Each structure stands twice: as C-alpha cells, then as structure tokens.
Amino acid sequence: MIETNSLSILIVEDHALTRFGLKTALESQKYIKSINEVEDGESAIKLCKSECPDIVLMDLGLPGINGIDATKDIKKHTPDSKIIILTSHNNQEEVWACLKAGANAYCNKDIELERLLQVIESVYDGAIWFDPTVAEMILNRLSNDNNLVSLQQHSISKEVEGTKIQLTYREKEVLKLIVDGFSNAEIAEKLFVSIHTAKAHVCNILQKLSVDDRTQAAIKALKNGIV
C-alpha cells in the first residue's frame, strides 16, 4: 500500500487531450503527491533530472526524441524513476527495444483505469508488468535470445540481486519448470509432489515476484537471471 500523498508522476504525451484525461483520472488518487506533464522526450529527460519522479508514464511516438530513447536516457541519469510505457504501439521490435531501454512496464493505451492504477502501484513496489498481448512474445524472445547475460546486467536486475526477492530452493526449481513451459500437473509429477503442493509453490512464487501470472513470472525470471 502506497502512503497517502507520497507518489510523484510525470506524464509524457504529445496529445494534449490524452494528457488531460490521464491527469484528471490520476488526480483523484490519495497517494499521488504531484503530477507533471510534458509533450516531448527532451522535456521529459530534463524534468526527470531535476525532479526525479517516482513514476513516468511514457508514450513512444513523441516529437524529437522518441519514447524509447527518452526511457534509456532517464534510466541512465535517474534509475530510481519507474517507467511505464503507455502506447498504442505493439510492434515486436519496439516492445523489445523498450525492454532493453529499461522500461518497467508496457501497457496499451486502451487499458482500463483501474488496471493502470494497479500497474502503477505494483511497478512502484518493484514489479515488472507487460500487457498480455505482448507478454508471450517477450517470453519467446527472451527464451531464444543469446544476449541474456547483458540484459541481466540491466539496472532492474539490481533489485533482484539484493534481498527484495527471496525464493526457496524448491521455489527456484518450480520457477525453472514454469520457464520451461511445464503445467502444474507436470511440475508435480517431476518433483514427486501433489498437484496441490505444486499450485501452492506457484502461488508463492507469483506473490514474491509481484506478478499476475505464470508468463510474467517467467519473463521476470529470465530477464533478471533468477533461474
């Protein structure tokens, strides 16, 4: 639970009406301390350097510096800012570029407000979230990518290297099987445990990783070198 009047947000969007709608929707949340808005990537970078907002809602199709390059620059200078890509784009290469640039979440603009608020809270708490429409694609790309080592060195992985996420030996075994695509029943069979025990391990893993489903758990595990 985020404390009241504690969260600062930056909206980076070149359409004034969209900025207005987002700001209006977010202003009613008690935990939000301040909301700034800019219409281009260069302004976003400058403001992040001076204000270091907790959450950045970043569009991709910006004039001048695009959202991907702006994300990369912000993460370089203010790594504590959590960046949520909020866009209508779902091109595979753009999604992948956002991931490598350091984005903490990737949402389509048609996301429901209630869901967006949940994403903001979970990302602020350290989770990584991807829209279901692109999550499977990211997982497949990560599974086959030869540069996982460099990706694991990304700044987000620093959150995992500490004590933020602590899995038991058995949970790591289960997570590895999730990454490999095994179902709960198959995991139970491989580990010689009951299906109920396997489900309990999966639930504990999702909770510890602060993710919503098995796909996001696998993405986070691969991205951060947990397994």
C-alpha positions as CSV (number, residue, x, y, z in Angstrom):
1,M,0.0,0.0,0.0
2,I,1.4,3.4,-1.1
3,E,1.3,6.0,1.6
4,T,-1.0,9.0,1.1
5,N,0.4,12.0,-0.8
6,S,3.7,10.3,-1.5
7,L,3.9,9.5,-5.2
8,S,5.1,11.8,-7.9
9,I,4.1,11.2,-11.5
10,L,5.3,12.5,-14.9
11,I,3.0,12.2,-17.9
12,V,5.0,12.2,-21.2
13,E,2.4,12.5,-24.1
14,D,2.3,14.8,-27.1
15,H,-1.5,14.8,-27.4
16,A,-3.0,17.5,-25.0
17,L,-6.3,15.7,-24.7
18,T,-4.7,12.4,-23.7
19,R,-2.5,14.2,-21.1
20,F,-5.6,16.0,-19.7
21,G,-7.5,12.7,-19.4
22,L,-4.7,10.9,-17.7
23,K,-4.0,13.8,-15.3
24,T,-7.7,14.1,-14.4
25,A,-8.1,10.4,-13.8
26,L,-5.0,10.2,-11.6
27,E,-5.6,13.4,-9.5
28,S,-8.3,11.6,-7.5
29,Q,-5.9,9.1,-6.1
30,K,-5.0,9.9,-2.5
31,Y,-1.4,8.5,-2.7
32,I,-0.4,10.9,-5.5
33,K,1.6,13.9,-4.4
34,S,2.2,15.6,-7.7
35,I,1.6,15.2,-11.4
36,N,3.7,16.9,-14.0
37,E,3.2,16.7,-17.8
38,V,5.4,17.3,-20.8
39,E,4.8,16.8,-24.5
40,D,8.2,15.6,-25.8
41,G,11.1,13.4,-24.8
42,E,13.7,16.1,-24.4
43,S,11.5,17.9,-21.8
44,A,10.9,14.6,-20.0
45,I,14.6,14.0,-19.7
46,K,15.2,17.5,-18.3
47,L,12.4,17.3,-15.8
48,C,13.4,13.8,-14.6
49,K,16.9,15.1,-13.9
50,S,15.6,17.9,-11.8
51,E,12.6,16.3,-10.2
52,C,13.3,12.5,-10.3
53,P,9.6,11.5,-10.4
54,D,8.6,8.1,-8.9
55,I,6.6,7.1,-12.0
56,V,6.9,8.1,-15.6
57,L,4.0,7.4,-18.0
58,M,5.8,7.4,-21.3
59,D,4.4,7.5,-24.8
60,L,6.5,6.2,-27.7
61,G,5.5,8.3,-30.7
62,L,6.9,11.6,-29.4
63,P,8.3,14.6,-31.5
64,G,12.1,14.9,-31.4
65,I,13.5,12.3,-29.0
66,N,11.2,9.2,-29.1
67,G,9.9,7.4,-26.0
68,I,12.5,4.6,-26.3
69,D,15.5,6.9,-26.4
70,A,14.0,9.1,-23.6
71,T,13.5,6.0,-21.5
72,K,17.1,4.9,-22.0
73,D,18.4,8.4,-21.0
74,I,16.1,8.7,-18.0
75,K,17.2,5.3,-16.7
76,K,20.8,6.3,-17.2
77,H,20.5,9.5,-15.1
78,T,17.6,8.8,-12.7
79,P,17.4,5.0,-12.4
80,D,15.1,5.2,-9.5
81,S,12.3,6.5,-11.7
82,K,10.0,3.7,-12.8
83,I,8.9,4.0,-16.4
84,I,5.6,2.7,-17.7
85,I,5.3,2.7,-21.4
86,L,1.7,3.7,-22.3
87,T,1.2,3.4,-26.1
88,S,-0.9,2.1,-28.9
89,H,2.2,0.5,-30.5
90,N,2.8,-3.2,-30.1
91,N,5.4,-3.8,-32.8
92,Q,7.7,-6.6,-31.6
93,E,10.9,-4.7,-32.2
94,E,9.6,-1.6,-30.4
95,V,8.5,-3.7,-27.4
96,W,11.9,-5.4,-27.3
97,A,13.7,-2.0,-27.5
98,C,11.6,-0.7,-24.6
99,L,12.6,-3.7,-22.6
100,K,16.3,-3.2,-23.2
101,A,16.0,0.5,-22.6
102,G,14.8,-0.2,-19.1
103,A,11.1,0.1,-19.1
104,N,9.4,-1.3,-16.0
105,A,6.0,-1.9,-17.7
106,Y,4.4,-1.9,-21.1
107,C,0.7,-1.0,-21.4
108,N,-1.6,-0.4,-24.3
109,K,-3.5,2.9,-24.2
110,D,-6.8,1.1,-24.1
111,I,-6.0,-0.2,-20.6
112,E,-8.8,0.2,-18.1
113,L,-8.1,2.9,-15.5
114,E,-8.4,0.5,-12.6
115,R,-5.9,-1.8,-14.1
116,L,-3.5,1.1,-14.9
117,L,-3.7,2.1,-11.2
118,Q,-2.8,-1.4,-10.2
119,V,0.1,-1.4,-12.6
120,I,1.4,1.9,-11.2
121,E,1.2,0.5,-7.6
122,S,2.9,-2.8,-8.5
123,V,5.7,-1.1,-10.5
124,Y,6.3,1.3,-7.7
125,D,6.7,-1.7,-5.4
126,G,9.3,-3.2,-7.7
127,A,7.3,-5.4,-10.1
128,I,7.7,-5.7,-13.8
129,W,4.4,-5.8,-15.9
130,F,3.7,-6.3,-19.5
131,D,0.3,-6.2,-21.3
132,P,-0.9,-9.8,-22.0
133,T,-0.9,-9.0,-25.7
134,V,2.9,-8.7,-25.8
135,A,3.9,-10.8,-22.8
136,E,4.0,-14.1,-24.7
137,M,6.1,-12.6,-27.4
138,I,8.6,-11.2,-24.9
139,L,8.9,-14.5,-23.2
140,N,9.6,-16.3,-26.5
141,R,12.2,-13.7,-27.5
142,L,13.9,-13.9,-24.1
143,S,14.0,-17.7,-24.2
144,N,15.8,-17.6,-27.5
145,D,18.0,-14.5,-27.1
146,N,21.7,-15.0,-27.0
147,N,22.4,-11.8,-25.1
148,L,20.6,-12.6,-21.8
149,V,23.8,-12.0,-19.9
150,S,24.0,-8.4,-20.9
151,L,20.3,-8.0,-20.3
152,Q,20.6,-9.5,-16.8
153,Q,23.1,-6.7,-16.0
154,H,20.4,-4.1,-16.6
155,S,19.6,-1.8,-13.7
156,I,16.4,-3.6,-12.8
157,S,18.4,-6.7,-12.0
158,K,20.0,-4.8,-9.1
159,E,16.6,-5.0,-7.3
160,V,16.8,-8.8,-7.6
161,E,20.5,-9.1,-6.5
162,G,19.6,-7.8,-3.1
163,T,17.1,-9.1,-0.6
164,K,14.0,-7.9,-2.3
165,I,13.1,-11.3,-3.8
166,Q,14.0,-14.4,-1.8
167,L,12.9,-17.8,-3.2
168,T,13.5,-21.1,-1.5
169,Y,15.4,-23.8,-3.3
170,R,12.2,-25.6,-4.1
171,E,10.5,-22.4,-5.4
172,K,13.5,-21.9,-7.7
173,E,13.1,-25.4,-9.0
174,V,9.4,-24.8,-9.7
175,L,10.1,-21.4,-11.3
176,K,12.6,-23.1,-13.7
177,L,9.9,-25.5,-14.7
178,I,7.5,-22.7,-15.3
179,V,10.1,-21.0,-17.5
180,D,10.4,-24.3,-19.4
181,G,6.6,-24.3,-20.0
182,F,5.5,-27.1,-17.7
183,S,2.0,-27.2,-16.3
184,N,1.2,-27.6,-12.6
185,A,0.4,-31.2,-13.1
186,E,3.7,-31.8,-14.9
187,I,5.6,-29.9,-12.2
188,A,4.0,-32.1,-9.6
189,E,5.0,-35.2,-11.5
190,K,8.6,-34.1,-12.0
191,L,9.1,-33.0,-8.4
192,F,7.2,-36.0,-6.9
193,V,4.7,-33.8,-5.0
194,S,1.0,-33.4,-5.1
195,I,-0.8,-31.1,-7.5
196,H,-1.9,-29.0,-4.5
197,T,1.7,-28.6,-3.4
198,A,2.7,-27.6,-6.9
199,K,-0.1,-25.0,-7.1
200,A,0.9,-23.6,-3.6
201,H,4.5,-23.2,-4.8
202,V,3.4,-21.4,-8.0
203,C,1.1,-19.1,-5.9
204,N,4.0,-18.2,-3.6
205,I,6.3,-17.5,-6.5
206,L,3.8,-15.2,-8.1
207,Q,3.4,-13.3,-4.9
208,K,7.1,-13.0,-4.2
209,L,7.8,-11.8,-7.7
210,S,4.9,-9.3,-7.6
211,V,3.5,-10.6,-10.9
212,D,0.0,-11.6,-12.0
213,D,0.5,-14.8,-13.9
214,R,3.0,-17.5,-14.9
215,T,4.0,-15.8,-18.1
216,Q,5.0,-12.6,-16.3
217,A,6.9,-14.8,-13.7
218,A,8.8,-16.5,-16.5
219,I,9.7,-13.1,-18.1
220,K,10.9,-11.7,-14.8
221,A,12.9,-14.8,-14.1
222,L,14.6,-14.8,-17.5
223,K,15.2,-11.0,-17.5
224,N,16.8,-10.9,-14.1
225,G,18.7,-14.2,-14.2
226,I,16.8,-15.7,-11.2
227,V,16.9,-19.2,-12.8
